[in-house]
Amino acid sequence: MSFAGVGTSPAPRGPKPESPEQPTGLRRRLHEAFEFKRSLPKLWSILLGAGAFLGALMLWCFLTYGGIVKPLFLPTPTAVVADLVQLFTAEDFAYDILMSVFRVLAGFGLAALLATPLGILMGTFRPLEAIVSPFCAFVRYMPAAAFIPLIILWLGIGHGQKISVIFLGVFFYMLILIAGEADQVKKDLIETAYTLGASRWQILRRVIAPAALPGVLKSLRAMVGAAWTYLIVAELVAAQTGIGFRISEAQRFLRTDRVIAGIVVIGAIGVLTDLLFKVVSAWLTSWEE
């Protein structure tokens, strides 16, 4: 007698569980595009960036040409372009741009020249960080605009005053960012250099500084945008030239089209500056993977 199968029941033969439906077509492309840390093709990046600008322009046109917003509060793109043409052809606006660029480059350049070596030393040597960091943390929360009366008292109302405001606005933030990048340098690199017989100066110059360079350049790239914001603050007070002076003068006479024209010019210069930083950074850190 066979007892095979006694006490057992046949396995259920119901429908098998379905696997999750895989997205297809456009859904699949969107699903892939929004994966974590997934890189986009360069063409798609350009198209999406251009689409953002186009969308903003279309909204501007809709609000102004459609009469939804009064010209006093938001002029039409045509009015802004016409005012830009007048500024460049009849009012020597190119000289104002040149003065503003000079002030930004001077203030930002001086801050970078001092903050880069000091930040690398702060991120490398703890005693120096303990000395500088508390004072830096205290001063960087003070608004640069609050120092303008003192700076005018000390330096007058010339270029020195504008450059000093920009310097104070970016130096302490830049110092903290660069110190953080230097602090991220792996200790294994330093110990390996010690093993190979390198001195402290050689390690600082040939190991720590090059390893921190990509992060330092990213920090400088971020802070150059802040320098342009502080330019407006510097040129709103006791200025006779510059983009900020033009914006302030237009505000007094309710020339909203001129105010927006000045803002657009600053944005365009900022984009060009950012692209230049990207090119220079890629060239200086071509060895980075």
PyMOL commands that set and color helices and strands:
alter all, ss='L'
color gray80, all
select helices_A, chain A and resi 25-33+42-65+77-90+93-124+126-139+144-155+159-183+187-195+200-235+243-252+256-284
alter helices_A, ss='H'
color red, helices_A
deselect
rebuild
show_as cartoon
